[in-house]
Amino acid sequence: MTKTEHKIWILSDGKPGDENQCLGVAERLGGDIEIRHVAPTRPWVWAMPWGPIAPCEHPSQPQSPIHGPYPDIAIASGRRTVAYLRSLKAASPATTTLFLKDPRCDNTGADLIWVPFHDKRRGNTILVTLTGPHRITKEVLAHAQKTGPQAIHHLPGPRVALILGGDTKKESFGQGAARRLAHYLEHQLPANMSVMVTPSRRTPAYLLKQVTKALRGRPHWIWDGTGDNPYLSMLALADVIIVTADSHSMLSDVLATPAPVYIFEPDAYPPKLKHTITQLLRHPLVHLLDSPLETGTRAPIDSTELIADELRRLIIEKKS
């Protein structure tokens, strides 16, 4: 099957993180990609992911987000999309279906489910990888290396990309962690290195303040939230990457690059991520930030291609 023969639907409730992971896999497969947004209403949303979709959204109804003609492949992520994927599979058994992350139920309609290593779900139709799907490729990085603010291009090398997360649903990054990171940047980061910083929506003000103060004595640039986020350009230009440990998607992104990666642990972050990080530290040039920084290159960790390959295998099996 060539790339142009795929008709791919992405089922999404609009969450950017889930949608981007789906797009990452779809783009590797190639073809005609269409995003179908779902927005279940009460009382149907209360029963998700276990219950049915509303009768008016049945695939046979023209106004349904899963009304045909049906795709060759459907990729879904997010609790609210499970019932739609299940209904789609019932209406179109020939569609190869993928669900990303734990669906929190067994009846999903998915031919394949991907979960990260730190999730507990396992089974014959479950694919488990250390990192998650993303949209980063060699081509994306090559383009990003030529774009972004001129200020980061003018920073002297070697350049460090500092990727800041922050508070999670249950854990606070912590004032102590902010001070530890600031102390490292001010006193332990090699003097010849410049720093590019991109905070996230979760980055607390006190963390950004500490980092800003610590970098005053060296060449640096901090994204202030205006304009497009130069995140990809920073990853592409980085000789070394420092990333906080609180986000599996951020870890997956930075590990998809060839730059050495150093992981900074906040005062508290999701315990399940600690298990994944323990495994990641076995890879060359992946360290906790308590190690001296090294430049160089390493083999990127690319789970997106593994997921796409497994879907390709399923499609071939169906045709044989």
Residue frames as qw, qx, qy, qz and C-alpha x, y, z in Angstrom:
[[0.000, 0.889, 0.457, 0.000, 0.00, 0.00, 0.00],
 [0.418, 0.344, -0.025, 0.841, 1.48, 3.35, -0.99],
 [0.126, -0.253, -0.442, 0.852, 1.15, 6.44, 1.14],
 [0.269, 0.042, -0.198, -0.942, -1.36, 8.11, -1.16],
 [0.458, -0.233, -0.774, -0.371, -3.80, 5.20, -0.84],
 [0.270, -0.314, -0.752, 0.513, -4.49, 5.78, 2.87],
 [0.273, -0.637, -0.219, -0.687, -7.62, 7.61, 3.92],
 [0.440, -0.117, -0.682, 0.572, -7.09, 8.40, 7.60],
 [0.359, -0.781, -0.239, -0.452, -9.46, 9.82, 10.18],
 [0.286, 0.119, -0.624, 0.717, -8.31, 11.28, 13.46],
 [0.457, -0.690, -0.501, -0.255, -10.98, 11.21, 16.17],
 [0.369, 0.074, -0.405, 0.833, -10.34, 13.94, 18.71],
 [0.210, -0.813, -0.531, 0.110, -12.19, 15.97, 21.31],
 [0.199, 0.922, 0.022, 0.330, -9.86, 18.88, 20.51],
 [0.618, -0.729, 0.195, 0.220, -7.17, 18.43, 23.16],
 [0.381, 0.825, -0.402, -0.112, -3.94, 19.57, 21.43],
 [0.283, -0.533, 0.797, -0.028, -1.72, 16.99, 23.11],
 [0.689, 0.148, 0.700, -0.112, -3.90, 14.04, 22.09],
 [0.644, 0.729, 0.141, -0.185, -4.48, 15.41, 18.61],
 [0.182, 0.817, -0.532, -0.129, -0.78, 15.99, 17.94],
 [0.440, -0.311, 0.842, 0.006, 0.08, 12.43, 18.93],
 [0.708, 0.427, 0.549, -0.122, -2.54, 11.12, 16.51],
 [0.471, 0.859, -0.115, -0.165, -1.24, 13.41, 13.77],
 [0.182, -0.682, 0.695, 0.140, 2.30, 12.18, 14.40],
 [0.559, -0.008, 0.827, 0.060, 1.33, 8.59, 13.59],
 [0.605, 0.672, 0.399, -0.152, -0.94, 9.59, 10.70],
 [0.252, 0.888, -0.304, -0.234, 1.77, 11.68, 9.08],
 [0.298, -0.461, 0.816, 0.179, 4.19, 8.75, 9.21],
 [0.591, 0.292, 0.752, -0.004, 1.63, 6.58, 7.45],
 [0.016, -0.208, 0.432, 0.878, 0.90, 9.29, 4.90],
 [0.058, 0.455, 0.841, 0.285, -2.23, 9.84, 2.87],
 [0.206, -0.553, -0.276, -0.758, -5.39, 11.91, 3.13],
 [0.293, -0.207, -0.715, 0.599, -5.71, 12.93, 6.80],
 [0.296, -0.576, -0.306, -0.698, -8.98, 14.31, 8.14],
 [0.060, 0.023, -0.706, 0.706, -9.63, 15.38, 11.74],
 [0.442, -0.506, -0.583, -0.457, -13.11, 14.49, 12.98],
 [0.045, -0.262, 0.542, -0.797, -13.93, 16.31, 16.22],
 [0.454, -0.457, -0.755, -0.120, -16.34, 14.77, 18.69],
 [0.108, -0.273, 0.348, -0.890, -18.27, 16.69, 21.35],
 [0.362, -0.374, -0.851, -0.066, -20.58, 14.35, 23.25],
 [0.309, -0.472, 0.060, -0.823, -23.38, 16.01, 25.20],
 [0.265, -0.086, 0.784, -0.555, -25.14, 15.08, 28.41],
 [0.727, -0.566, 0.357, -0.153, -26.13, 12.47, 29.45],
 [0.932, 0.323, -0.133, 0.097, -24.00, 10.50, 26.97],
 [0.341, 0.688, -0.482, 0.423, -20.73, 12.08, 28.04],
 [0.548, -0.569, 0.444, -0.423, -21.31, 10.89, 31.60],
 [0.959, -0.056, 0.257, -0.110, -21.10, 7.25, 30.50],
 [0.697, 0.635, -0.300, 0.145, -17.88, 7.58, 28.51],
 [0.228, 0.413, -0.708, -0.525, -15.75, 5.64, 27.74],
 [0.277, 0.038, 0.952, -0.122, -18.05, 2.70, 28.59],
 [0.466, 0.526, 0.566, -0.431, -21.40, 3.80, 27.24],
 [0.530, 0.483, 0.568, 0.405, -22.77, 4.41, 23.73],
 [0.099, -0.042, 0.148, 0.983, -22.85, 7.58, 21.69],
 [0.421, 0.379, 0.339, -0.751, -26.09, 9.49, 21.24],
 [0.619, 0.405, 0.670, 0.057, -28.49, 7.96, 18.67],
 [0.385, 0.902, 0.093, -0.172, -28.31, 11.15, 16.60],
 [0.014, -0.793, 0.572, 0.210, -24.54, 10.59, 16.27],
 [0.830, 0.023, 0.554, 0.058, -24.83, 7.00, 15.03],
 [0.308, -0.293, 0.599, 0.679, -22.67, 6.49, 11.91],
 [0.272, 0.474, 0.771, 0.326, -25.83, 6.14, 9.82],
 [0.021, 0.897, 0.367, -0.245, -26.87, 9.72, 10.61],
 [0.545, 0.668, 0.090, 0.499, -25.58, 12.39, 8.19],
 [0.136, -0.906, 0.163, -0.366, -24.79, 14.81, 11.04],
 [0.885, -0.435, 0.061, 0.154, -22.65, 12.22, 12.84],
 [0.063, -0.850, 0.490, 0.185, -18.91, 12.99, 13.15],
 [0.359, -0.296, 0.862, 0.200, -18.30, 9.37, 12.06],
 [0.732, 0.528, 0.287, -0.322, -20.68, 9.30, 9.08],
 [0.695, -0.012, 0.546, 0.468, -19.14, 7.61, 6.01],
 [0.898, 0.264, -0.350, 0.040, -17.68, 7.06, 3.53],
 [0.768, -0.622, 0.121, 0.087, -15.38, 5.33, 5.98],
 [0.102, 0.837, -0.533, -0.064, -11.59, 5.60, 6.16],
 [0.779, 0.254, -0.563, 0.110, -8.93, 2.94, 5.73],
 [0.523, -0.045, -0.588, 0.615, -7.47, 3.88, 9.12],
 [0.338, -0.825, -0.161, -0.423, -8.90, 5.61, 12.18],
 [0.511, 0.085, -0.533, 0.669, -6.70, 6.90, 15.01],
 [0.409, -0.778, -0.250, -0.406, -8.24, 8.12, 18.26],
 [0.445, 0.031, -0.582, 0.681, -7.06, 9.40, 21.62],
 [0.229, -0.203, 0.257, -0.917, -8.89, 10.71, 24.66],
 [0.216, 0.171, 0.882, -0.383, -11.59, 9.17, 26.85],
 [0.483, 0.491, 0.282, -0.668, -14.43, 10.87, 24.96],
 [0.448, 0.480, -0.535, -0.532, -13.42, 9.35, 21.64],
 [0.208, -0.164, 0.963, -0.043, -13.58, 5.69, 22.73],
 [0.527, 0.407, 0.655, -0.357, -17.31, 5.23, 22.13],
 [0.507, 0.720, -0.128, -0.456, -17.02, 6.83, 18.67],
 [0.138, 0.504, -0.823, -0.221, -14.16, 4.53, 17.69],
 [0.348, 0.058, 0.914, -0.200, -16.20, 1.56, 18.91],
 [0.563, 0.588, 0.395, -0.426, -19.22, 2.66, 16.83],
 [0.368, 0.710, -0.436, -0.413, -17.05, 3.31, 13.79],
 [0.056, -0.335, 0.935, 0.105, -15.50, -0.15, 13.99],
 [0.468, 0.283, 0.788, -0.283, -18.96, -1.75, 14.24],
 [0.538, 0.716, 0.154, -0.417, -20.11, 0.17, 11.16],
 [0.588, 0.719, -0.365, -0.067, -16.90, -0.41, 9.20],
 [0.889, -0.370, 0.248, 0.113, -15.03, -3.58, 10.28],
 [0.801, 0.416, 0.063, 0.426, -12.57, -3.12, 7.39],
 [0.046, 0.904, -0.201, 0.376, -11.24, 0.11, 8.93],
 [0.713, -0.003, -0.483, 0.508, -7.96, -0.49, 10.79],
 [0.337, -0.867, -0.118, -0.348, -8.28, 1.22, 14.15],
 [0.569, 0.132, -0.473, 0.660, -5.72, 2.54, 16.62],
 [0.405, -0.875, -0.188, -0.186, -6.23, 4.04, 20.06],
 [0.451, 0.454, -0.428, 0.638, -3.45, 6.00, 21.76],
 [0.137, -0.353, 0.579, -0.722, -3.05, 5.74, 25.56],
 [0.018, 0.158, 0.949, -0.272, -5.09, 3.77, 28.06],
 [0.301, -0.352, -0.492, -0.737, -8.78, 3.80, 27.01],
 [0.282, -0.177, 0.600, -0.728, -9.84, 2.86, 30.58],
 [0.808, 0.125, 0.334, -0.469, -12.12, 0.10, 29.26],
 [0.503, -0.165, 0.805, 0.267, -11.83, -3.16, 27.31],
 [0.500, 0.569, 0.637, 0.143, -14.45, -2.72, 24.59],
 [0.137, -0.636, 0.134, 0.747, -12.79, -0.10, 22.40],
 [0.700, 0.678, 0.201, -0.101, -13.14, -1.21, 18.79],
 [0.059, 0.847, -0.495, -0.184, -9.37, -0.80, 18.44],
 [0.928, 0.275, -0.237, 0.083, -7.28, -3.28, 16.47],
 [0.657, 0.145, -0.359, 0.647, -4.24, -1.85, 18.24],
 [0.370, -0.918, -0.120, -0.077, -3.80, 0.14, 21.44],
 [0.551, 0.406, -0.371, 0.627, -0.59, 1.99, 22.22],
 [0.538, -0.833, -0.120, -0.046, 0.32, 2.74, 25.83],
 [0.173, 0.775, -0.515, 0.322, 3.48, 4.21, 27.36],
 [0.544, 0.158, -0.772, 0.289, 5.71, 1.94, 29.44],
 [0.031, -0.137, 0.623, -0.769, 4.55, 3.46, 32.73],
 [0.693, -0.082, -0.007, -0.716, 0.89, 2.48, 32.15],
 [0.474, -0.229, 0.821, -0.220, -0.19, -0.93, 33.42],
 [0.818, 0.371, 0.179, -0.401, -2.42, -2.09, 30.54],
 [0.096, -0.422, 0.840, 0.327, -0.96, -5.07, 28.68],
 [0.760, 0.294, 0.496, -0.300, -2.33, -7.64, 26.23],
 [0.660, 0.154, 0.606, 0.416, -2.06, -9.19, 22.77],
 [0.351, 0.755, 0.380, 0.402, -3.30, -6.06, 21.01],
 [0.294, -0.943, -0.005, 0.153, -1.28, -3.66, 23.17],
 [0.677, 0.458, -0.145, 0.558, 1.91, -2.00, 21.93],
 [0.524, -0.818, -0.078, 0.223, 4.12, -0.63, 24.71],
 [0.618, 0.495, -0.111, 0.601, 6.98, 1.84, 24.15],
 [0.490, -0.336, -0.348, 0.725, 9.13, 4.00, 26.39],
 [0.000, 0.285, -0.016, -0.958, 8.35, 7.25, 24.63],
 [0.458, 0.578, 0.571, -0.360, 5.18, 8.50, 22.97],
 [0.517, 0.517, 0.492, 0.472, 4.24, 9.44, 19.41],
 [0.139, -0.709, -0.021, 0.691, 5.17, 12.91, 18.18],
 [0.593, 0.780, 0.197, -0.038, 5.45, 14.95, 14.99],
 [0.150, -0.834, 0.453, 0.276, 9.24, 15.34, 15.00],
 [0.917, 0.282, 0.197, 0.203, 11.20, 13.97, 12.04],
 [0.590, -0.187, 0.244, 0.746, 14.58, 14.70, 10.46],
 [0.223, 0.522, 0.453, 0.688, 12.78, 16.82, 7.88],
 [0.306, -0.882, -0.330, -0.140, 10.90, 18.80, 10.54],
 [0.603, -0.648, 0.030, 0.465, 14.13, 19.47, 12.45],
 [0.524, 0.088, 0.354, 0.769, 15.99, 20.46, 9.26],
 [0.036, 0.722, 0.403, 0.561, 13.27, 23.03, 8.50],
 [0.474, -0.849, -0.231, 0.031, 13.13, 24.26, 12.09],
 [0.684, -0.321, 0.066, 0.652, 16.89, 24.77, 12.10],
 [0.313, 0.258, 0.319, 0.856, 16.42, 27.49, 9.48],
 [0.243, -0.697, -0.385, -0.554, 13.47, 29.21, 11.15],
 [0.576, -0.610, -0.428, 0.337, 12.63, 30.76, 14.50],
 [0.123, -0.986, -0.014, 0.108, 13.74, 34.08, 16.03],
 [0.583, 0.666, -0.307, 0.349, 17.06, 35.44, 14.80],
 [0.337, -0.764, 0.423, -0.353, 18.11, 35.92, 18.41],
 [0.874, -0.290, 0.387, -0.047, 18.53, 32.18, 18.99],
 [0.846, 0.460, 0.031, 0.267, 20.50, 31.80, 15.77],
 [0.259, 0.807, -0.290, 0.445, 22.91, 34.49, 16.96],
 [0.698, -0.650, 0.271, -0.132, 23.59, 32.81, 20.31],
 [0.207, 0.631, -0.748, -0.024, 27.14, 31.45, 20.47],
 [0.928, -0.065, -0.341, -0.139, 27.59, 27.70, 20.56],
 [0.195, -0.231, -0.938, -0.169, 27.42, 25.32, 22.15],
 [0.430, -0.290, -0.044, -0.854, 23.73, 26.04, 22.74],
 [0.011, 0.149, 0.926, -0.346, 21.60, 24.54, 25.49],
 [0.428, -0.370, -0.425, -0.706, 17.84, 24.24, 24.98],
 [0.057, 0.028, 0.772, -0.632, 16.10, 24.45, 28.36],
 [0.420, -0.323, -0.623, -0.576, 12.58, 23.00, 28.08],
 [0.123, -0.102, 0.629, -0.761, 10.54, 23.96, 31.13],
 [0.366, -0.461, -0.765, -0.264, 7.43, 22.19, 32.31],
 [0.202, -0.395, 0.299, -0.845, 5.96, 22.94, 35.71],
 [0.473, -0.066, 0.643, -0.599, 3.06, 21.97, 37.92],
 [0.248, -0.108, -0.889, -0.370, 0.98, 18.87, 37.15],
 [0.537, -0.503, -0.419, -0.532, -2.56, 18.03, 38.26],
 [0.795, -0.538, -0.279, -0.003, -1.43, 16.56, 41.57],
 [0.742, -0.288, -0.077, 0.601, 2.13, 17.81, 42.06],
 [0.040, 0.992, -0.039, -0.112, 3.79, 21.20, 42.41],
 [0.678, 0.575, -0.281, 0.362, 7.14, 21.82, 40.73],
 [0.721, -0.560, -0.239, 0.330, 8.35, 23.31, 44.01],
 [0.016, -0.982, 0.179, -0.054, 10.27, 26.40, 45.11],
 [0.627, -0.550, 0.512, 0.206, 13.15, 24.17, 46.19],
 [0.749, 0.263, 0.501, 0.344, 13.39, 22.64, 42.73],
 [0.338, 0.913, 0.122, 0.194, 13.35, 26.10, 41.15],
 [0.276, -0.890, 0.361, 0.047, 16.28, 27.12, 43.35],
 [0.749, -0.237, 0.563, 0.258, 18.17, 23.91, 42.53],
 [0.664, 0.548, 0.391, 0.326, 17.76, 24.44, 38.80],
 [0.121, 0.981, -0.045, 0.143, 18.74, 28.10, 39.06],
 [0.514, -0.718, 0.445, 0.151, 21.84, 27.19, 41.09],
 [0.777, 0.063, 0.525, 0.342, 22.88, 24.67, 38.44],
 [0.501, 0.768, 0.268, 0.296, 22.43, 27.19, 35.63],
 [0.057, -0.980, 0.148, -0.124, 24.35, 29.91, 37.45],
 [0.394, -0.739, 0.546, -0.021, 27.18, 27.90, 39.01],
 [0.672, -0.183, 0.708, 0.118, 27.54, 24.54, 37.25],
 [0.718, 0.639, 0.274, 0.024, 26.59, 25.04, 33.62],
 [0.677, -0.031, 0.219, 0.702, 29.83, 25.42, 31.61],
 [0.066, -0.680, -0.080, 0.726, 30.66, 29.08, 31.09],
 [0.055, -0.243, 0.592, 0.766, 31.01, 28.74, 27.30],
 [0.070, 0.399, 0.885, 0.229, 27.41, 27.57, 26.80],
 [0.281, -0.054, -0.033, -0.958, 24.52, 29.85, 25.82],
 [0.163, 0.270, 0.900, -0.302, 20.93, 29.00, 26.75],
 [0.346, -0.179, -0.437, -0.810, 17.59, 29.07, 24.91],
 [0.141, 0.144, 0.820, -0.536, 14.53, 28.74, 27.16],
 [0.414, -0.250, -0.482, -0.731, 10.93, 27.90, 26.35],
 [0.290, -0.008, 0.721, -0.629, 8.43, 27.72, 29.22],
 [0.147, -0.334, -0.866, -0.340, 5.09, 25.93, 28.97],
 [0.412, -0.575, -0.255, -0.659, 1.60, 26.91, 30.07],
 [0.795, -0.489, -0.357, 0.023, 2.29, 24.98, 33.27],
 [0.578, 0.184, -0.336, 0.720, 5.47, 26.86, 34.20],
 [0.354, -0.819, -0.399, 0.213, 4.95, 28.75, 37.49],
 [0.169, 0.947, -0.060, 0.265, 6.06, 32.38, 37.66],
 [0.525, -0.771, 0.358, 0.042, 8.55, 31.70, 40.45],
 [0.839, -0.028, 0.422, 0.342, 10.38, 29.11, 38.31],
 [0.546, 0.688, 0.211, 0.429, 10.70, 31.42, 35.32],
 [0.155, -0.964, 0.133, -0.172, 11.85, 34.23, 37.62],
 [0.704, -0.555, 0.403, 0.183, 14.60, 32.05, 39.15],
 [0.784, 0.232, 0.401, 0.414, 15.78, 30.87, 35.74],
 [0.321, 0.879, 0.123, 0.332, 15.81, 34.39, 34.33],
 [0.347, -0.900, 0.260, -0.047, 17.90, 35.64, 37.25],
 [0.797, -0.334, 0.437, 0.251, 20.35, 32.74, 36.97],
 [0.723, 0.389, 0.384, 0.423, 21.02, 33.36, 33.28],
 [0.074, 0.988, 0.056, -0.126, 21.81, 37.08, 33.51],
 [0.347, -0.739, 0.466, 0.341, 25.53, 36.50, 33.36],
 [0.423, -0.120, 0.782, 0.442, 25.62, 34.53, 30.10],
 [0.298, 0.131, -0.482, -0.813, 24.24, 34.76, 26.54],
 [0.190, 0.287, 0.920, -0.189, 20.64, 33.56, 26.59],
 [0.332, -0.093, -0.333, -0.878, 17.17, 34.03, 25.13],
 [0.182, 0.241, 0.862, -0.408, 13.83, 33.31, 26.82],
 [0.106, -0.408, -0.672, -0.609, 10.58, 33.03, 24.88],
 [0.119, 0.033, 0.407, -0.905, 8.16, 35.58, 26.34],
 [0.336, 0.413, 0.799, -0.281, 5.01, 33.92, 25.03],
 [0.408, 0.694, 0.029, -0.593, 4.47, 36.29, 22.11],
 [0.457, 0.541, -0.575, -0.409, 4.38, 35.00, 18.55],
 [0.922, 0.072, -0.351, -0.150, 4.89, 31.37, 17.62],
 [0.730, -0.584, 0.355, 0.022, 6.65, 29.17, 20.15],
 [0.435, 0.696, -0.561, -0.102, 10.18, 28.51, 18.77],
 [0.799, -0.344, 0.463, -0.170, 10.20, 25.13, 20.54],
 [0.928, 0.281, 0.204, 0.136, 11.10, 23.11, 17.44],
 [0.446, 0.804, -0.241, 0.311, 13.79, 25.59, 16.38],
 [0.365, -0.732, 0.511, -0.266, 15.35, 25.34, 19.83],
 [0.894, -0.139, 0.426, -0.027, 15.38, 21.54, 19.64],
 [0.815, 0.538, 0.078, 0.202, 16.91, 21.67, 16.16],
 [0.281, 0.827, -0.303, 0.380, 19.64, 24.15, 17.14],
 [0.636, -0.691, 0.290, -0.185, 20.50, 22.59, 20.50],
 [0.433, 0.491, -0.740, 0.154, 23.86, 20.98, 21.16],
 [0.174, -0.080, -0.882, 0.430, 22.49, 19.83, 24.53],
 [0.451, -0.493, -0.368, -0.647, 18.92, 19.68, 25.87],
 [0.020, -0.013, -0.770, 0.638, 17.80, 20.08, 29.48],
 [0.478, -0.349, -0.498, -0.634, 14.19, 19.06, 30.09],
 [0.408, -0.286, 0.569, -0.654, 12.11, 18.87, 33.24],
 [0.036, 0.051, -0.997, -0.033, 10.81, 15.42, 34.15],
 [0.359, 0.250, 0.592, -0.677, 7.13, 16.30, 34.62],
 [0.660, 0.493, 0.019, -0.567, 5.85, 15.64, 31.08],
 [0.728, 0.009, 0.654, 0.205, 6.02, 12.39, 29.13],
 [0.595, 0.743, 0.283, 0.115, 5.28, 14.22, 25.87],
 [0.043, 0.947, -0.316, -0.035, 8.15, 16.68, 26.43],
 [0.553, -0.458, 0.680, 0.150, 10.50, 13.79, 27.19],
 [0.745, 0.340, 0.557, 0.139, 9.33, 12.03, 24.03],
 [0.418, 0.907, 0.047, 0.023, 9.93, 15.14, 21.91],
 [0.101, -0.872, 0.475, 0.068, 13.46, 15.86, 23.11],
 [0.625, -0.287, 0.716, 0.121, 14.51, 12.22, 22.87],
 [0.736, 0.557, 0.381, 0.054, 13.46, 12.24, 19.20],
 [0.269, 0.924, -0.270, -0.002, 16.39, 14.59, 18.50],
 [0.854, 0.224, -0.331, 0.333, 20.07, 13.55, 18.23],
 [0.030, 0.712, -0.378, 0.591, 21.18, 15.91, 21.02],
 [0.367, -0.043, -0.805, 0.464, 22.30, 14.67, 24.45],
 [0.465, -0.623, -0.319, -0.543, 19.41, 14.94, 26.95],
 [0.232, 0.077, -0.693, 0.678, 19.65, 15.85, 30.63],
 [0.441, -0.581, -0.588, -0.348, 16.55, 15.37, 32.78],
 [0.003, -0.291, 0.475, -0.831, 15.89, 17.66, 35.75],
 [0.382, -0.433, -0.816, 0.004, 13.65, 16.23, 38.47],
 [0.275, -0.616, 0.002, -0.738, 11.28, 18.69, 40.22],
 [0.276, -0.299, 0.688, -0.601, 10.44, 18.36, 43.91],
 [0.553, 0.200, 0.756, -0.288, 7.40, 16.28, 42.88],
 [0.439, 0.328, -0.479, -0.686, 6.16, 14.87, 39.59],
 [0.894, -0.008, -0.090, -0.439, 4.01, 11.88, 38.54],
 [0.584, -0.465, 0.665, -0.024, 5.53, 8.78, 40.19],
 [0.873, 0.304, 0.382, 0.020, 4.76, 6.66, 37.12],
 [0.494, 0.843, -0.200, 0.073, 7.16, 8.81, 35.08],
 [0.344, -0.716, 0.606, -0.031, 10.00, 7.82, 37.40],
 [0.813, -0.008, 0.580, 0.054, 9.74, 4.24, 36.09],
 [0.689, 0.695, 0.157, 0.136, 10.01, 5.42, 32.49],
 [0.090, 0.927, -0.349, 0.102, 12.94, 7.72, 33.28],
 [0.638, -0.485, 0.598, 0.033, 14.80, 4.86, 34.99],
 [0.814, 0.272, 0.477, 0.191, 14.60, 2.94, 31.72],
 [0.453, 0.881, 0.031, 0.137, 15.51, 5.95, 29.58],
 [0.257, -0.869, 0.421, 0.034, 18.68, 6.54, 31.59],
 [0.804, -0.149, 0.534, 0.216, 20.03, 3.26, 30.20],
 [0.664, 0.674, 0.223, 0.235, 20.37, 4.87, 26.79],
 [0.603, -0.010, 0.024, 0.797, 23.63, 6.59, 25.77],
 [0.137, 0.149, 0.041, 0.978, 23.77, 10.34, 26.42],
 [0.477, -0.616, -0.350, -0.520, 20.54, 10.39, 28.44],
 [0.436, -0.001, -0.629, 0.643, 21.30, 11.47, 32.02],
 [0.311, -0.840, -0.418, 0.152, 19.88, 13.17, 35.05],
 [0.214, 0.903, -0.067, 0.366, 21.08, 16.75, 35.41],
 [0.612, -0.743, 0.263, 0.071, 23.41, 15.77, 38.23],
 [0.832, 0.047, 0.312, 0.456, 25.88, 14.59, 35.54],
 [0.178, -0.545, 0.272, 0.773, 28.41, 16.90, 33.82],
 [0.633, 0.660, 0.136, -0.381, 27.12, 18.10, 30.47],
 [0.489, -0.172, 0.678, 0.521, 28.47, 16.43, 27.35],
 [0.521, 0.563, -0.160, -0.621, 27.96, 17.43, 23.73],
 [0.179, -0.173, 0.928, 0.278, 27.82, 14.91, 20.91],
 [0.622, 0.068, -0.338, -0.703, 25.16, 12.94, 19.10],
 [0.368, -0.050, 0.894, -0.252, 23.08, 9.91, 19.95],
 [0.094, -0.231, -0.851, -0.462, 20.55, 7.73, 18.19],
 [0.433, -0.173, 0.066, -0.882, 17.09, 9.34, 18.49],
 [0.180, 0.181, 0.933, -0.255, 14.41, 7.31, 20.24],
 [0.365, 0.101, -0.316, -0.870, 11.48, 7.24, 17.82],
 [0.328, 0.183, 0.880, -0.289, 8.39, 5.37, 19.00],
 [0.523, 0.509, 0.072, -0.680, 6.19, 7.03, 16.37],
 [0.449, 0.436, -0.670, -0.400, 7.69, 4.90, 13.61],
 [0.026, -0.066, 0.983, -0.172, 7.27, 1.74, 15.69],
 [0.431, 0.385, 0.584, -0.570, 3.54, 2.45, 16.06],
 [0.537, 0.566, -0.218, -0.587, 3.17, 3.25, 12.36],
 [0.238, 0.357, -0.880, -0.205, 5.04, 0.05, 11.44],
 [0.215, 0.118, 0.918, -0.310, 2.70, -2.05, 13.58],
 [0.529, 0.521, 0.295, -0.602, -0.32, -0.50, 11.86],
 [0.430, 0.539, -0.556, -0.464, 1.23, -1.23, 8.46],
 [0.020, 0.169, -0.985, 0.021, 1.69, -4.85, 9.52],
 [0.389, 0.325, 0.719, -0.476, -1.97, -5.11, 10.52],
 [0.528, 0.589, -0.060, -0.609, -3.08, -3.67, 7.18],
 [0.312, 0.430, -0.793, -0.297, -0.94, -6.17, 5.28],
 [0.160, 0.012, 0.959, -0.234, -2.35, -9.02, 7.38],
 [0.506, 0.450, 0.449, -0.583, -5.91, -7.95, 6.54],
 [0.525, 0.602, -0.310, -0.515, -5.12, -7.95, 2.83],
 [0.155, 0.378, -0.902, -0.139, -3.46, -11.39, 2.85]]
